[in-house]
């Protein structure tokens, strides 16, 4: 009798246990045509395969499970997140994983991309790199010595709980955001990204406290930057002339926006490449910052792969914040700017 009860108990327990079902995980390489793939994952079939070759090995990890999520599929899940900014249940189900698993995968892929940042996003440092970058900018409008254009762009935070510090994320447009510093060269490649400041932080403050800004201030960087009127004029940072008078100043102001436009276009291209940065992120600030850097790394990888651009279908307005910065640095900047203005005018 006791044996019978034990057998019946085991059968009941077995019936109560839910059988673990592993769903088929379909790869987009098999399910989408080239156009749909580019729209959903922001890379062409060829580009996605190259990404898989580059990243998948760093995502595959030993496990006792027979159904571990392949590194290639993890890349697709993360790219889908970068395209939308959220991990909806539908996104995870399409790839055969749960929403919780998809969130972990996005964090894992972002971490891998962030570790690659130093190799993929590089500021011109060697004499050869500096000369090539300066030549690229100079060929556009005759503006000499530029090694990068700098600007900031806001990425919205949507639906995340920010607690008592929420006010620091509110920018001038009264919405919550991360203020992201970007620099680029004339080949539309990002040379610097800083994604850790709340929306209330001013562009000039971000540059002042960034590693590159401090290196320029200490005289440890070659060349000069070009930025809008929201930045202070410095010997290493050229801004527009507020009221140009002389022919040289007029020539300078004509060349300035033609040279600086690269960073405006990169800001737009980055957000069109990864729409999550355009529409806003439904994650907390820390994860948002990691996502932004990961997208910047992917952006440069796409440039290296010569991936097609996503069309800029809307104007991203410039948001200048003109300020006056007195002092010796401004005086030195005025002298250098006057010299550059004369050089530009003489080349005409």
Secondary structure, 3 states (H helix, E strand, C coil): CHHHHHHHHHHHHHHHCCCCCCCCCCCHHHHCCHHHHHHHHCCCHHHHHHHHHHHHHHCCCCCCCCCCCCHHHHHHHHHHHHHHCCCCHHHHHHCCCCHHHHHHHHHHHHHHHHHCHHHHCCCCCCHHHHHHHHHHHHHHHCCCCEEEEEEEEEEEECCCCCHHHHHHHECCCCCEEEEEEEEECCCCCEEEEEEEEECCCCHHHHHHHCHHHHHHHCCCCCCEEECCCCCCCECCEECCCCCCCCHHHHHHHHHHHHHHHHHHHHHHHHHHHCCHHHHCECCCHHHHHHHHHHHHHHHHHHHHCCCCCCCCCCCCCCCCCCCCCCCHHHHHHHHHHHHHHHHHHHHC
